[in-house]
Amino acid sequence: MPAARDAFAADDERRHLMARMNAAIQAGYFLLTARALGLSVGPMGGFDAAGVDAEFFAGTPLHAFLLVNLGHASDDGTQPRNPRLAVEDAVTFL
């Protein structure tokens, strides 16, 4: 849609916000696909994104927002999943 291009071109903050949201959605699809293919997946946040950018993306417009461990876990190297909140404790339905 041509009008959307003009709206985003004029607003850097909005463009970056939408880009991160869309990247997060695509990352979710990537994780689900990898798991559906039988791979073990370990998404990680809270890493040194600036360090990753400097090491892998220097001189490019690319930036890291998520790291993912991807592969096949060994039978003796996995840990049981940590406890999760019940839906009733974490979600409010409107």
C-alpha positions in Angstrom: 0.0 0.0 0.0 1.8 3.2 -1.1 0.3 5.4 1.6 1.7 3.1 4.3 5.2 3.6 2.9 4.9 7.4 3.2 3.6 7.1 6.8 6.5 4.9 7.9 9.1 6.8 6.0 8.3 9.9 8.0 8.4 8.3 11.4 11.6 6.4 12.4 10.3 5.4 15.8 7.1 3.9 14.4 9.0 2.1 11.7 11.4 0.5 14.2 8.6 -0.4 16.5 6.6 -2.1 13.7 9.8 -3.8 12.4 10.5 -5.3 15.9 7.0 -6.5 16.3 7.0 -8.2 12.9 10.4 -9.7 13.6 9.1 -11.1 16.8 6.1 -12.7 15.0 8.4 -14.2 12.4 10.7 -15.5 15.2 7.7 -17.3 16.7 7.0 -19.0 13.4 10.7 -20.0 13.1 10.6 -21.5 16.6 7.4 -23.4 15.9 8.7 -24.7 12.6 12.0 -25.9 14.1 10.1 -27.7 16.8 7.7 -29.3 14.3 10.8 -30.6 12.5 11.9 -32.3 15.7 14.7 -29.9 16.6 15.4 -28.7 20.1 15.0 -24.9 20.3 16.3 -22.5 23.0 15.4 -18.9 22.4 17.4 -16.4 24.5 16.9 -12.8 25.4 18.9 -10.6 27.7 22.2 -11.1 25.8 24.7 -8.4 24.7 23.0 -7.4 21.5 25.6 -4.7 20.8 28.4 -7.3 21.2 26.6 -9.6 18.8 26.1 -6.8 16.3 29.8 -5.8 16.5 30.9 -9.4 16.0 28.6 -10.6 13.3 26.9 -7.5 11.7 29.5 -4.8 11.6 29.2 -2.7 8.5 25.7 -3.9 7.8 22.2 -2.5 8.7 21.4 -5.7 10.5 20.9 -5.9 14.3 20.4 -8.9 16.7 17.2 -9.1 18.8 17.1 -12.8 19.6 19.6 -15.7 19.9 18.4 -19.3 19.4 20.1 -22.5 20.3 19.0 -25.0 17.6 19.8 -28.6 17.2 19.3 -32.1 18.7 19.6 -32.3 22.5 21.4 -35.4 23.8 19.3 -37.8 25.9 21.4 -37.2 29.0 21.9 -33.4 28.5 18.4 -32.1 28.8 16.7 -30.7 31.9 13.0 -31.0 32.8 11.0 -27.9 31.9 10.7 -25.4 34.8 7.3 -24.9 36.3 5.0 -22.5 34.5 2.1 -20.4 35.7 -1.4 -21.8 35.3 -3.4 -19.9 32.6 -5.8 -18.7 35.3 -2.8 -17.0 37.1 -1.3 -15.4 34.1 -4.2 -14.4 31.8 -7.1 -12.1 32.2 -9.9 -12.7 29.7 -12.0 -9.7 28.8 
